[in-house]
């Protein structure tokens, strides 16, 4: 066979092989990219077993806005923190005062501070029952009320664990802002410091019962030590 013909055949075969490889690689599936941080799919919640506990109400429990959202129950297994939605506060406090014998259906959960808690689904006392139902939709949505105030820091509100600031007491007002902003302001937020701020007052929602009456303001701007910050 002529050597030129043989070489030409080899070249054609090589080109055909390269074209086939390109086509195969183009059709190969692209491996999925790892999800970006914060874009992971939420894990499905596990089933929660509903059980019944009973005992005597010892004392009420409130959240960081001083609104009742639970109570402590003296049960046969020891003290239990029973949690309920704040909008049921008026019904719960009317049904189950301190010393009341109650029966509660619900499930176990962990409170933010790691404390063992029991999430109420239904409570019965004195032949009456309150069930965990969504809050009623108000016919007229609460209007945001903007405020501009100034005063002296009388205290700093810590969370239940006592390791993070969750509010600033200014006279009868509690000023709220994200925790990381408290950290950034650092030593400027101390008792006796003069501050001024703008923000929106938290509305009073139907059914909530406050342990203490405070004006809760979510800050938009804050001025301290002659410097103003936007949040």
Secondary structure, DSSP 4 states (H G I P E B T S, - for coil): --HHHHHHHHHHHHHHHHHHHHHHHHHSPPPPPPPPTT-PPPPPPPP---EEEEEEEEEEEE-TTSBEEEEEEEETTEEEEEE--GGGHHHHHHHS-TT-EEEEEEEEEE-TTS-EEEEEEEEEETTEEEE--PPPPPSSPPPPEEEEEEEEEEEEEE-TTSSSEEEEEETTEEEE--HHHHHHHGGGS-TT-EEEEEEEEPP--TT--BSS--EEEEEEEEEETTEEEE-
